[in-house]
Amino acid sequence: METTVTQREPAIVIGLVTAAVAAILVCVAAFGIHISPEQQVAIIGVIAGVGPLITAWVTRGKVTPAALVVETVKPDGTRIAGEASLLPTGSVIPTADI
């Protein structure tokens, strides 16, 4: 199943959206629509406050806490014990040749 950029990199997408909104706000203020400095600060403050909360909420569902990882597989196929493994964390898990 193919994943979208938002699914693979939610923190980056939210960071880009936050930066884009801030940049648009500055451009809108510079090119004609009157937004007082106080209003600009308030809008940026809301974005800066809510952005990290949204980032945390979205990314939390996309990651696995280290304490729940039983094993990881390196690119060469080596299996390494994780924190939830009965083996010592970081030890190589032997494979059975059948």
RASULKA-V972220 format. One record per backbone hydrogen bond with DSSP energy under -0.5 kcal/mol. NH is the residue of the N-H (numbers start at 0). CO is the residue of the C=O. If there is no record, write none. Layout:
nh = {NH,NH}
co = {CO,CO}
//
This chain:
nh = {7,8,12,13,14,15,16,17,18,19,20,21,22,23,24,25,26,27,28,29,30,31,32,34,39,40,41,42,43,44,45,46,47,48,49,50,51,52,53,54,55,56,57,58,59,60,60,61,62,62,64,67,68,69,71,73,73,76,78,79,80,81,82,83,84,84,89,90,92,93,96,97}
co = {3,4,8,9,10,11,12,13,14,15,16,17,18,19,20,21,22,23,24,25,26,28,27,32,35,36,37,38,39,40,41,42,43,44,45,46,47,48,49,50,51,52,53,54,55,56,57,58,58,59,62,64,65,67,79,71,77,73,92,71,90,69,65,68,68,81,80,87,78,91,94,95}
//
